[in-house]
Structures are given as structure tokens and as C-alpha cells.
């Protein structure tokens, strides 16, 4: 007897895809359907005696009608080829209420020939071309199902896990007692096994895992254990074989190096019992490629383009992400948009991200006193002294810095900025020799400025000001809050 075992199709995942205008489907959905088609083709051309699907048909519990239609088309092909298929319910298939139906239960209601849907722990006996096959189905078991029972609700987490394991083992033991030892038997389960190497499925987990061991599954009572839920292909037992086929298509970069496919199982009878042999069959799936490029020097973009050219074969047809490492301060020299365009020109199916990185430079530090922390100019001088600049550049930096620091100080104090001081050309004010600042400044509170500075202007103690026939200084406000001081008519810059 030959069986085909696959799991974790997750049809409907669209990350790293674009819409194909010809079909209206995401290109990633097309990738998953292509993998599903390859599985169905192999099942029909082999041919196999039965197909075992170990759960998680869709991305979520509510797939849209288009996704359900595409899934149904593949199931119909198997039904028309008279190949029985068992569809187990996984954690992504379960509705949020026990009374609601799963997306696959419609096949049971319509009584589609050869299609069996398993939502409960149960024993199936299906007829195949090679003879009868016994299947014990163990769908995803939720904690909420146990917590509905008062006996489990009061237990601590560790005790609850142990009690759930015992309950699952007891349910299986009751079904095992009804197995016919003269017919091959398979355990079809969607569970997390102790010792299994986890993968990307952790990031799309729905619900909390119930982890069980081979002993709790009564593994020795079966000829083969067909597992689902873990996306990485692996054997977690050898006698009998307990196998995760993994997901048939990559979902994310976390699965970049994993080979995807399905498992063919041959069950033969020797003198005493049935023996199963499992063979992993890889599929041609969408590749995920990570490029890491070192682009040091003054022309990092040239180095990036050359590195991408060397990776042209890997990039073609793949979903790509690119990390570019440059010297500190050269990050803007790498044009991310141009990198994306070059990858697409070389045939990348999708560019997930382009990240420009630089090595963190350790900065020299010095002891600070309370006085130096408050002295901005002193801090600037110490910073310039650390840099490998020529003297002319240092002088320019310090001069410009002092100008900015002074300007900020005046703004904080509510004074006009020192943009062109000039002596007043009014005859009365020339006698006092007072230096008046330019009369324009930008303030958030002009009234406060006027109240503060008019008295200072009166300290000149000269002939009263005369502006437009008035003895009082005149203040005009223009947006945005520009104060024009006209008390000294004729001052430069007024």
C-alpha cells in the first residue's frame, strides 16, 4: 500500500506577493496552488492508494470564497481519480466557536465521494485499491475544550498539560482497542511533538500548543504516524516512522534554507506485522534569497551593483531581501530605490526589503563637570578637538557654532538676535553713544518683548522720541510676530 502524506498548506497566505491581473490572485497564492497541484499530480500519476492531509488547509478559519474554490478544484481531481483523501482539522481550520463549522466540513455534508473530514478524535476505515486502511484521527485539541470541564479548570498550567496528555492518551487507547491487527493502521495527528524542531509556524500560531510525546500517542500501536503542524520536515520517531512532512511552500525568510515537499509512505506486511517506509519528496518551490553585501569605500553603490550582478542566477525568480553594509557616514550613498530596480531587472519575483547598515563606531568619552555640561561652547571646542580636521575647518566650525549658540541664547531670553548692530543715526541718540540692535526679531510673545525692552530704550535720557508727531515710541506687529521697533527713526535695518 502506498500513501501520500502532506500537511500545512496554509492556502491564502499573500505576504511578499502582488496581484496577478490575469487571475486576480496574489502571486503568492499562485505559488501555494502550484505546490498543491504538484502533490495532486503525483498522487494521480503514481498512483497512490490514499492521500492523508494532516491539517491547516487555509491561512485562517475564514478563507474567502475564491480560495475555497481553488482548494475544491484540487480535491475534486482526487475524488474523480477515485483516490480517497482524509482532511484533518488543524488549529488554523478551527472556528472560534465549537458550534460553527470548519471550511472543509462542506465535503462531508455534500458526501463528496472519497473525501473524509475529521474534526473529532475518531477511527476511520477506508477502502483503497490495495485493501482496507485504518486511520485514527487526532485533530488539533484546544485548551479551551478541556477548560470547559470543571475538573481541568482548577489545575495549574503544568498540571493541566499533564492532564491533557493523559486524556488524549486515554482517548487513543480506547480507539486502538478496536483496531484490526490484520489491516494496516495509521495515526493522523495535528500536534506538537516533544523534541520536534520548531520553525516559522511559531510566528503564525493560533492558540497555545499542547505538546505530547510518542508514549502518549501510543505510537507502538500504529504502523505509521502522519503528523502535521510543524513546518519543517523531520522524523521524530523511527519505529514506527513518525514524520512531519513540513509545509509544501515557503512562507517567510525563516524557512529560506528548508526544503519543502511531501512524504510517500509504503506499507508492507512481513511475517509478523506491517512495516512502513517513509520517503521525502522535494518540490520545486519559490526560493527566498538573502543577499549580504559589503560595500566599503567611497563608492558603495558601485560595489553593490557588482555584487548584485554576481548573484544574478540566485536572484532570478526569487523573493529577495538585501542587506548592504557600508562605512559609517556613507549610508546615503546607497540609493535604495536603484537597488530595488536592479534586483527587479535581474528577474527577482519580489523585493522584500533593502536595508543599508553601518558598523557602530565606539565614541570617545570624557569626564564632564557640572559647569562644562552647561557651557555649550566649551563642549563644542572639545568635540572639534577630537576630530581629525585641519585648522581652517576647525575655526569655521567654532565660529559658526558660536554664532548659533548666541542666537539661541538670545531667543531663549526673549531678545532680538544680533543680526547687524548699528549706531543710531538720530542726532539725539548720537550724543548718548548708545549702540542699538537691529529692530527686527521673531518672537512668540511680542507683548512681553515690548514690555521688557521699551524701558531700556528710555535710558538714553535724551530728547523725547518723535515718531509721526508722537512723543511715544511706536511698535508695529507684522506676521509672523515680527516686531518692528520704530522708536529710533532712521536706524539702519529698520
C-alpha positions as CSV (number, residue, x, y, z in Angstrom):
1,X,0.0,0.0,0.0
2,X,1.3,3.4,-0.9
3,X,0.1,6.6,0.8
4,X,0.8,10.3,0.2
5,X,1.2,12.4,3.3
6,X,1.3,16.2,3.3
7,X,0.3,19.0,5.7
8,X,0.2,22.7,6.5
9,X,-0.9,24.0,3.1
10,X,-2.0,27.4,4.5
11,X,-3.7,28.4,1.3
12,X,-4.4,32.1,1.2
13,X,-1.1,33.5,2.5
14,X,-0.2,36.5,0.4
15,X,2.9,38.0,2.0
16,X,5.6,39.0,-0.5
17,X,3.2,38.9,-3.4
18,X,1.5,41.1,-5.9
19,X,-1.8,40.8,-7.7
20,X,-1.7,38.9,-11.0
21,X,-4.1,40.9,-13.3
22,X,-4.8,37.7,-15.3
23,X,-6.2,35.7,-12.4
24,X,-6.9,38.4,-9.8
25,X,-5.0,36.2,-7.3
26,X,-1.9,37.1,-5.4
27,X,1.3,35.7,-6.9
28,X,2.0,34.0,-3.6
29,X,-1.4,32.3,-3.6
30,X,-0.4,31.0,-7.1
31,X,2.8,29.6,-5.6
32,X,0.9,27.6,-3.0
33,X,-1.6,26.4,-5.6
34,X,1.3,25.3,-7.8
35,X,2.7,23.2,-4.9
36,X,-0.7,21.7,-4.3
37,X,-1.0,20.9,-8.0
38,X,2.3,19.1,-7.9
39,X,1.1,17.0,-5.0
40,X,-2.2,16.1,-6.7
41,X,-0.4,15.3,-9.9
42,X,2.0,13.0,-8.2
43,X,-0.9,11.3,-6.3
44,X,-2.7,10.6,-9.6
45,X,0.3,9.6,-11.7
46,X,1.9,7.4,-9.1
47,X,-0.9,6.4,-8.3
48,X,-1.2,6.3,-4.6
49,X,-3.8,4.3,-2.7
50,X,-4.8,7.2,-0.4
51,X,-3.9,10.8,0.5
52,X,-3.5,11.9,4.1
53,X,-3.7,15.6,4.8
54,X,-2.6,16.4,8.4
55,X,-4.3,19.8,8.9
56,X,-4.2,23.5,8.3
57,X,-5.7,23.8,4.8
58,X,-6.1,27.5,4.9
59,X,-4.3,30.6,6.3
60,X,-7.2,31.2,8.7
61,X,-10.5,29.9,9.8
62,X,-12.5,32.1,7.3
63,X,-11.0,31.7,3.9
64,X,-12.6,33.8,1.2
65,X,-14.7,32.0,-1.4
66,X,-12.1,32.3,-4.2
67,X,-9.5,30.5,-2.1
68,X,-12.1,27.8,-1.2
69,X,-13.0,27.4,-4.8
70,X,-9.3,26.8,-5.8
71,X,-8.9,24.3,-2.9
72,X,-12.1,22.4,-4.0
73,X,-10.9,22.1,-7.6
74,X,-7.8,20.1,-6.4
75,X,-9.9,17.9,-4.1
76,X,-12.3,17.2,-6.9
77,X,-9.4,15.9,-9.1
78,X,-8.5,13.4,-6.4
79,X,-12.2,12.4,-6.0
80,X,-12.6,11.9,-9.7
81,X,-9.4,9.7,-9.8
82,X,-11.0,7.5,-7.0
83,X,-8.2,8.3,-4.6
84,X,-9.5,8.6,-1.0
85,X,-8.3,11.7,0.9
86,X,-8.6,12.3,4.6
87,X,-8.7,16.0,5.6
88,X,-7.8,16.6,9.2
89,X,-8.7,19.8,11.0
90,X,-5.7,21.8,12.3
91,X,-5.5,24.8,14.5
92,X,-5.8,27.3,11.6
93,X,-9.0,25.5,10.5
94,X,-10.9,25.6,13.7
95,X,-13.7,28.3,14.1
96,X,-13.8,30.4,17.2
97,X,-16.9,28.6,18.5
98,X,-17.4,24.9,18.9
99,X,-20.8,25.1,17.2
100,X,-19.5,26.6,14.0
101,X,-18.5,24.6,11.0
102,X,-15.0,24.5,9.6
103,X,-14.4,25.5,5.9
104,X,-13.9,21.8,4.9
105,X,-17.0,20.3,6.5
106,X,-18.9,21.1,3.4
107,X,-17.3,18.0,1.8
108,X,-18.8,15.8,4.5
109,X,-22.3,17.4,4.1
110,X,-22.2,17.0,0.3
111,X,-20.9,13.5,0.7
112,X,-18.2,14.0,-1.9
113,X,-17.0,10.5,-2.8
114,X,-13.7,9.5,-1.2
115,X,-13.4,12.7,0.9
116,X,-13.3,12.3,4.7
117,X,-13.2,15.2,7.1
118,X,-12.1,14.6,10.7
119,X,-12.8,17.2,13.3
120,X,-13.1,14.8,16.3
121,X,-10.9,12.0,17.7
122,X,-12.2,9.1,15.7
123,X,-11.4,5.8,13.9
124,X,-11.9,5.6,10.2
125,X,-11.8,2.5,8.0
126,X,-11.4,3.4,4.3
127,X,-11.3,1.1,1.3
128,X,-8.4,1.5,-1.1
129,X,-7.3,-0.3,-4.2
130,X,-4.7,-2.1,-2.1
131,X,-7.2,-3.0,0.6
132,X,-8.7,-1.5,3.8
133,X,-6.8,1.1,5.7
134,X,-7.4,2.0,9.4
135,X,-6.9,5.6,10.4
136,X,-7.1,7.1,13.9
137,X,-7.6,10.8,13.5
138,X,-6.4,13.2,16.2
139,X,-7.3,16.8,15.1
140,X,-6.0,19.9,16.9
141,X,-7.0,19.8,20.6
142,X,-7.6,23.2,22.2
143,X,-7.1,24.1,25.8
144,X,-10.5,25.7,26.0
145,X,-12.0,22.4,25.2
146,X,-10.5,21.0,28.4
147,X,-11.1,24.1,30.5
148,X,-14.8,23.8,29.9
149,X,-14.6,20.9,32.3
150,X,-14.5,21.8,35.9
151,X,-12.0,19.1,36.6
152,X,-9.4,20.7,34.5
153,X,-10.2,24.4,35.1
154,X,-8.7,24.5,38.6
155,X,-5.3,22.9,37.6
156,X,-2.1,24.9,37.3
157,X,-0.6,25.1,33.8
158,X,1.9,22.3,34.2
159,X,-0.6,20.0,35.8
160,X,-3.1,21.0,33.0
161,X,-0.6,20.0,30.3
162,X,0.0,16.6,32.0
163,X,-3.8,16.0,32.5
164,X,-4.5,16.9,28.8
165,X,-1.7,14.4,27.7
166,X,-3.3,11.7,29.8
167,X,-6.8,12.5,28.4
168,X,-5.5,12.3,24.8
169,X,-3.7,9.1,25.6
170,X,-6.9,7.6,27.1
171,X,-9.0,8.5,24.1
172,X,-6.5,7.0,21.7
173,X,-6.2,3.8,23.8
174,X,-9.9,3.3,23.5
175,X,-9.8,3.5,19.7
176,X,-6.6,1.4,19.5
177,X,-8.5,-1.4,21.2
178,X,-10.8,-1.5,18.2
179,X,-8.0,-1.8,15.6
180,X,-7.7,-4.9,13.4
181,X,-4.2,-6.3,13.6
182,X,-4.6,-7.8,10.1
183,X,-5.0,-4.4,8.5
184,X,-2.5,-1.5,8.3
185,X,-3.1,1.3,10.8
186,X,-2.1,4.9,10.7
187,X,-2.3,7.7,13.3
188,X,-3.1,11.0,11.6
189,X,-2.4,13.9,14.1
190,X,-2.1,17.6,14.1
191,X,0.0,18.1,17.3
192,X,3.3,19.5,18.6
193,X,5.6,16.6,19.5
194,X,8.1,16.7,22.2
195,X,11.6,17.1,20.7
196,X,10.4,18.5,17.4
197,X,12.4,21.3,15.9
198,X,10.1,24.3,15.6
199,X,10.1,26.7,12.7
200,X,8.2,29.6,11.3
201,X,4.8,28.2,12.4
202,X,5.5,29.8,15.8
203,X,5.0,33.3,14.3
204,X,1.6,32.5,12.9
205,X,0.5,30.4,15.8
206,X,-3.2,30.4,16.7
207,X,-3.7,29.3,20.2
208,X,-1.3,27.7,22.6
209,X,0.3,24.4,21.8
210,X,-0.4,21.2,23.6
211,X,2.8,19.2,23.4
212,X,2.7,15.4,23.6
213,X,5.2,12.6,23.4
214,X,5.3,9.4,21.4
215,X,4.3,7.4,24.5
216,X,1.1,9.5,25.0
217,X,0.2,8.9,21.3
218,X,0.6,5.1,21.9
219,X,3.0,5.2,18.9
220,X,3.9,1.5,19.1
221,X,0.3,0.5,18.3
222,X,0.5,2.0,14.8
223,X,2.4,1.2,11.6
224,X,2.9,4.9,10.6
225,X,2.3,8.2,12.3
226,X,1.4,11.0,9.9
227,X,2.0,14.4,11.7
228,X,1.1,18.0,10.9
229,X,1.6,21.4,12.4
230,X,5.4,21.8,12.3
231,X,6.5,23.4,9.0
232,X,10.0,21.8,9.0
233,X,10.3,18.3,7.6
234,X,11.6,15.9,10.2
235,X,11.4,12.5,11.7
236,X,10.5,12.5,15.4
237,X,10.3,8.7,15.6
238,X,11.6,5.7,13.6
239,X,9.8,2.6,14.9
240,X,7.2,3.2,13.6
241,X,8.1,6.2,11.5
242,X,6.7,9.4,12.9
243,X,7.1,12.1,10.3
244,X,6.3,15.8,9.8
245,X,6.3,16.4,6.0
246,X,6.6,20.1,6.6
247,X,4.7,22.8,4.7
248,X,4.7,22.4,0.9
249,X,5.7,26.0,0.2
250,X,7.9,28.5,2.0
251,X,6.1,31.2,4.0
252,X,8.8,33.5,5.1
253,X,12.6,34.0,5.2
254,X,12.7,31.9,8.4
255,X,12.2,28.9,6.0
256,X,14.7,30.1,3.4
257,X,17.1,27.1,3.8
258,X,14.4,24.5,4.3
259,X,13.5,22.1,1.5
260,X,9.7,21.8,1.0
261,X,7.7,18.8,-0.2
262,X,5.6,15.8,0.9
263,X,6.1,12.2,2.0
264,X,5.4,8.9,0.2
265,X,4.7,6.0,2.6
266,X,5.0,2.4,1.6
267,X,3.4,-0.1,4.0
268,X,4.2,-3.8,3.5
269,X,3.5,-6.8,5.6
270,X,6.3,-9.1,6.8
271,X,5.9,-12.3,8.7
272,X,4.7,-10.7,12.0
273,X,3.4,-7.2,11.3
274,X,3.2,-4.3,8.9
275,X,6.3,-2.2,8.2
276,X,6.2,1.3,6.9
277,X,8.9,3.2,4.9
278,X,8.7,6.9,4.5
279,X,10.4,8.8,1.7
280,X,10.5,12.6,1.5
281,X,9.8,14.0,-2.0
282,X,11.1,17.6,-2.5
283,X,9.1,20.1,-4.5
284,X,10.2,23.0,-6.8
285,X,9.0,25.9,-4.7
286,X,9.5,29.7,-4.7
287,X,13.0,30.5,-3.4
288,X,13.8,33.0,-0.7
289,X,17.2,34.7,-1.1
290,X,19.0,36.9,1.3
291,X,21.9,39.0,-0.1
292,X,24.5,40.4,2.3
293,X,26.8,42.9,0.6
294,X,29.9,44.6,2.0
295,X,30.2,47.9,0.2
296,X,33.1,49.7,2.0
297,X,34.9,52.7,0.4
298,X,34.0,55.9,-1.2
299,X,31.8,54.4,-3.9
300,X,29.5,51.9,-2.2
301,X,26.9,52.0,-4.9
302,X,29.4,50.6,-7.5
303,X,30.2,47.7,-5.1
304,X,26.5,47.0,-4.6
305,X,25.8,46.8,-8.4
306,X,28.8,44.5,-9.0
307,X,27.7,42.2,-6.1
308,X,24.1,42.0,-7.4
309,X,25.4,41.1,-10.9
310,X,27.3,38.2,-9.4
311,X,24.2,36.9,-7.8
312,X,22.0,37.2,-10.9
313,X,21.2,33.5,-11.1
314,X,20.2,33.3,-7.4
315,X,18.0,36.4,-7.7
316,X,16.1,35.4,-10.8
317,X,12.6,34.2,-9.8
318,X,13.2,34.6,-6.1
319,X,11.8,36.7,-3.3
320,X,14.8,38.8,-2.3
321,X,15.9,40.8,0.6
322,X,19.2,42.7,0.6
323,X,21.4,44.0,3.4
324,X,24.2,46.4,2.4
325,X,27.0,47.2,4.9
326,X,28.8,50.5,4.3
327,X,31.3,52.6,6.1
328,X,29.9,54.9,8.8
329,X,28.6,58.1,7.3
330,X,28.2,56.6,3.8
331,X,24.6,55.3,4.2
332,X,23.1,57.9,1.9
333,X,25.5,57.0,-0.9
334,X,23.5,53.8,-1.4
335,X,20.3,54.5,-3.4
336,X,17.7,52.1,-2.1
337,X,15.3,52.7,-5.0
338,X,18.0,52.0,-7.5
339,X,19.0,48.7,-5.7
340,X,15.4,47.6,-5.9
341,X,15.1,48.4,-9.6
342,X,18.3,46.5,-10.3
343,X,17.1,43.4,-8.5
344,X,13.8,43.5,-10.4
345,X,15.6,43.9,-13.7
346,X,17.6,40.7,-12.9
347,X,14.3,38.9,-12.5
348,X,13.5,39.0,-8.8
349,X,9.9,37.9,-8.2
350,X,9.6,40.3,-5.3
351,X,12.0,42.6,-3.4
352,X,11.0,42.3,0.3
353,X,13.4,44.9,1.7
354,X,16.7,46.7,1.1
355,X,18.5,47.7,4.3
356,X,21.6,49.8,4.5
357,X,23.7,49.2,7.6
358,X,26.9,50.5,9.0
359,X,29.1,49.4,11.8
360,X,28.5,51.2,15.1
361,X,31.6,53.3,15.9
362,X,32.6,53.5,19.5
363,X,32.8,57.1,20.6
364,X,35.4,58.5,22.8
365,X,34.0,59.8,26.1
366,X,35.4,62.3,28.7
367,X,34.5,63.3,32.2
368,X,32.0,66.1,32.5
369,X,31.7,68.7,35.2
370,X,28.5,70.5,36.1
371,X,30.0,73.7,34.6
372,X,31.1,72.1,31.3
373,X,27.7,70.5,30.9
374,X,26.1,73.9,30.9
375,X,28.7,75.6,28.6
376,X,27.8,74.7,25.0
377,X,30.8,76.5,23.6
378,X,33.2,74.5,25.7
379,X,31.5,71.3,24.7
380,X,31.8,72.2,21.0
381,X,35.5,73.0,21.4
382,X,36.2,69.6,23.0
383,X,34.2,67.8,20.2
384,X,36.2,69.7,17.5
385,X,39.4,68.8,19.2
386,X,38.6,65.1,18.9
387,X,38.1,65.3,15.1
388,X,40.8,64.9,12.5
389,X,40.1,68.3,10.9
390,X,42.5,70.9,9.6
391,X,42.8,74.1,11.5
392,X,40.9,76.2,8.9
393,X,37.8,73.9,9.2
394,X,38.0,73.9,13.0
395,X,38.0,77.6,13.0
396,X,35.0,77.8,10.7
397,X,33.1,75.2,12.8
398,X,33.8,77.1,16.0
399,X,32.8,80.5,14.5
400,X,29.6,79.2,13.2
401,X,28.9,77.3,16.4
402,X,29.4,80.4,18.5
403,X,27.0,82.3,16.2
404,X,24.3,79.6,16.6
405,X,24.8,79.4,20.3
406,X,24.5,83.2,20.8
407,X,21.4,83.3,18.6
408,X,19.8,80.5,20.6
409,X,20.6,82.3,23.9
410,X,19.0,85.5,22.7
411,X,15.9,83.6,21.6
412,X,15.6,81.9,25.0
413,X,16.0,85.3,26.8
414,X,13.4,86.9,24.5
415,X,15.9,89.4,23.0
416,X,16.3,90.3,19.3
417,X,19.1,88.5,17.5
418,X,22.4,90.2,16.7
419,X,21.9,90.4,13.0
420,X,23.8,93.7,12.2
421,X,24.2,96.0,15.2
422,X,24.4,99.6,14.2
423,X,24.8,103.0,15.8
424,X,21.6,105.1,15.8
425,X,21.9,107.9,13.3
426,X,19.3,110.1,15.2
427,X,21.1,113.3,16.3
428,X,19.7,113.0,19.8
429,X,20.9,109.4,20.2
430,X,24.3,110.0,18.8
431,X,25.1,112.1,21.8
432,X,24.4,109.2,24.2
433,X,26.7,107.0,22.1
434,X,24.3,104.0,22.7
435,X,24.5,101.1,20.3
436,X,21.1,99.9,19.2
437,X,20.4,96.4,17.8
438,X,18.5,95.9,14.6
439,X,14.9,96.4,15.1
440,X,13.6,93.1,13.7
441,X,13.2,89.8,15.6
442,X,10.8,86.9,15.6
443,X,9.0,86.3,18.9
444,X,6.3,84.0,20.3
445,X,5.1,86.8,22.6
446,X,5.6,90.3,21.1
447,X,3.8,92.0,24.0
448,X,6.2,90.6,26.5
449,X,9.1,91.8,24.4
450,X,7.7,95.3,24.2
451,X,7.1,95.5,27.9
452,X,10.7,94.4,28.6
453,X,12.6,96.5,26.1
454,X,10.8,99.9,25.9
455,X,12.1,100.9,29.3
456,X,15.7,100.1,28.2
457,X,15.3,102.4,25.3
458,X,14.2,105.3,27.6
459,X,17.5,105.0,29.5
460,X,19.1,107.1,26.7
461,X,17.7,110.2,28.6
462,X,17.7,112.4,25.5
463,X,15.2,114.5,23.8
464,X,11.8,112.7,23.7
465,X,11.4,110.5,20.6
466,X,9.4,111.9,17.8
467,X,7.8,109.4,15.5
468,X,5.0,110.7,13.3
469,X,4.3,113.5,15.6
470,X,4.0,111.4,18.7
471,X,6.2,111.6,21.8
472,X,5.9,107.8,22.5
473,X,7.7,105.0,20.7
474,X,5.7,103.3,18.0
475,X,5.6,99.5,17.8
476,X,4.1,97.6,14.8
477,X,3.5,93.9,14.6
478,X,3.7,92.0,11.4
479,X,3.2,88.3,10.8
480,X,4.7,86.0,11.9
481,X,5.1,88.1,15.0
482,X,7.8,90.3,13.6
483,X,8.4,93.2,15.9
484,X,9.4,96.4,14.2
485,X,10.8,98.9,16.6
486,X,10.4,102.5,15.2
487,X,11.4,104.4,18.3
488,X,14.7,105.4,16.7
489,X,13.7,106.6,13.3
490,X,16.5,106.3,10.8
491,X,18.3,103.4,12.5
492,X,19.9,101.1,10.0
493,X,18.0,97.9,9.1
494,X,14.6,99.4,10.1
